[in-house]
Amino acid sequence: MTRDELLDFHIEVCEDARALMNLKNRDYAGGDGEEPFANFTRCEAMGICETEAGFLVRVIDKVSRMSSFLRAGKMHVEDESFYDAIIDVVNYMVLLGAYVKDKDEDSNESLGETERRETESSDWNFSEKTNVMHHQV
C-alpha cells in the first residue's frame, strides 16, 4: 500500500464512520440530537462508572473482539466484520473527544478569567486555529 492509498483508505474509513455515527446516534441518544452522549452519561447517572470510563469500556470490548479475530482468523458474529469493529473504535474515540471537549468548555464557561488561566496548562486544549486537540503533558 502506498501513502496515497493509505490516505484514500483513511478518507473511506472516516466517511463510513461518520455515516454510521449519524444513524446509530439517533438510535442510542434520540432523534432530536440535543443529547448526543445520552447513552454514555447513563452509566454515570446509574452509579456504574464515570462517563469517560464508559467510553473506554466499549473501546476495550471492540479491541478484545479484534484481538480474538486476529488470533482465530474469523469473526463469530457474522453480521459484524473486522472493518465494522474498526469503524466502531473510530466513532468511540470521536465521541470521547467530543464529550471531553464539551465538558471542558462547560467547565470553562463557569470559571472566572483568573481561574481559567490557572487551569489552561493542564486542561484539554482544542485549538480553534488548527482544529486539533492537544493535551498538555
C-alpha positions as CSV (number, residue, x, y, z in Angstrom):
1,M,0.0,0.0,0.0
2,T,1.3,3.4,-0.9
3,R,0.9,6.6,1.2
4,D,-1.7,7.8,-1.2
5,E,-3.6,4.6,-0.9
6,L,-3.4,4.8,2.8
7,L,-4.8,8.3,2.8
8,D,-7.6,7.2,0.5
9,F,-8.4,4.4,2.9
10,H,-8.4,6.9,5.7
11,I,-11.0,9.0,3.9
12,E,-13.1,5.9,3.3
13,V,-13.0,4.9,7.0
14,C,-13.8,8.4,8.2
15,E,-16.7,8.8,5.7
16,D,-18.1,5.4,6.7
17,A,-17.6,6.2,10.4
18,R,-19.5,9.5,10.1
19,A,-22.4,8.0,8.3
20,L,-22.7,5.2,10.8
21,M,-22.5,7.6,13.8
22,N,-25.2,9.7,12.3
23,L,-27.5,6.6,12.2
24,K,-26.5,5.0,15.5
25,N,-26.5,8.2,17.5
26,R,-30.2,8.7,16.5
27,D,-30.9,5.2,17.9
28,Y,-28.9,5.5,21.1
29,A,-29.3,9.1,22.0
30,G,-32.6,10.1,20.5
31,G,-33.6,11.7,17.2
32,D,-33.6,15.3,18.4
33,G,-29.8,15.5,18.7
34,E,-29.9,17.5,21.9
35,E,-28.0,14.9,24.0
36,P,-25.6,13.0,21.7
37,F,-23.9,11.4,24.7
38,A,-27.0,10.3,26.4
39,N,-26.3,6.5,26.3
40,F,-22.8,7.1,27.7
41,T,-23.8,9.5,30.5
42,R,-26.4,7.0,31.7
43,C,-23.6,4.7,33.2
44,E,-22.6,7.6,35.4
45,A,-26.1,8.5,36.3
46,M,-26.7,4.9,37.4
47,G,-23.6,5.0,39.5
48,I,-21.8,2.4,37.4
49,C,-18.7,4.4,36.3
50,E,-17.7,7.8,35.1
51,T,-18.9,8.7,31.7
52,E,-15.3,8.7,30.3
53,A,-14.7,5.2,31.6
54,G,-17.9,4.1,29.9
55,F,-16.5,5.2,26.5
56,L,-13.2,3.3,27.3
57,V,-15.0,0.1,28.3
58,R,-16.8,0.0,24.9
59,V,-13.5,0.5,23.1
60,I,-11.8,-2.3,25.1
61,D,-14.7,-4.6,24.2
62,K,-14.1,-3.8,20.5
63,V,-10.3,-4.2,20.8
64,S,-10.9,-7.6,22.5
65,R,-13.1,-8.7,19.6
66,M,-10.5,-7.5,17.1
67,S,-7.7,-9.3,19.1
68,S,-9.7,-12.5,19.1
69,F,-10.2,-12.2,15.3
70,L,-6.5,-11.7,14.7
71,R,-5.8,-14.9,16.7
72,A,-8.6,-17.0,15.3
73,G,-8.8,-15.6,11.8
74,K,-12.6,-15.3,11.9
75,M,-15.4,-13.3,13.5
76,H,-18.1,-15.5,15.1
77,V,-20.8,-12.8,14.8
78,E,-21.4,-13.0,11.1
79,D,-23.1,-9.6,10.6
80,E,-20.2,-7.6,12.1
81,S,-16.9,-7.6,10.3
82,F,-13.4,-6.6,11.5
83,Y,-13.9,-3.4,9.5
84,D,-17.1,-2.7,11.4
85,A,-15.2,-3.0,14.6
86,I,-12.6,-0.6,13.4
87,I,-15.4,1.9,12.5
88,D,-16.8,1.5,16.0
89,V,-13.5,2.2,17.6
90,V,-13.1,5.3,15.5
91,N,-16.5,6.5,16.5
92,Y,-16.0,5.8,20.2
93,M,-12.8,7.9,20.0
94,V,-14.6,10.8,18.2
95,L,-17.4,10.6,20.8
96,L,-15.0,10.6,23.7
97,G,-13.1,13.5,22.3
98,A,-16.3,15.5,21.7
99,Y,-17.6,14.6,25.2
100,V,-14.3,15.8,26.8
101,K,-14.3,19.0,24.7
102,D,-17.9,19.7,25.6
103,K,-17.3,19.1,29.3
104,D,-14.2,21.2,29.3
105,E,-16.0,24.1,27.5
106,D,-18.9,23.9,30.0
107,S,-16.5,24.0,33.0
108,N,-14.5,26.9,31.5
109,E,-17.7,28.9,31.0
110,S,-18.4,28.7,34.7
111,L,-14.8,29.8,35.7
112,G,-13.7,33.4,36.1
113,E,-10.8,34.7,33.9
114,T,-8.1,34.1,36.6
115,E,-9.3,30.5,37.3
116,R,-9.5,29.8,33.5
117,R,-5.8,30.9,33.1
118,E,-4.7,28.8,36.0
119,T,-6.3,25.6,34.5
120,E,-5.3,26.1,30.9
121,S,-1.9,24.4,31.4
122,S,-3.5,21.1,32.5
123,D,-6.8,21.1,30.6
124,W,-7.6,19.7,27.2
125,N,-6.8,22.4,24.7
126,F,-8.9,22.3,21.5
127,S,-7.1,24.7,19.2
128,E,-9.5,26.7,17.1
129,K,-6.8,27.5,14.6
130,T,-5.8,24.0,13.7
131,N,-8.9,22.1,14.8
132,V,-6.5,19.6,16.5
133,M,-6.9,18.5,20.1
134,H,-3.8,18.9,22.3
135,H,-3.4,17.7,25.8
136,Q,-0.8,19.4,28.0
137,V,1.5,16.7,29.4
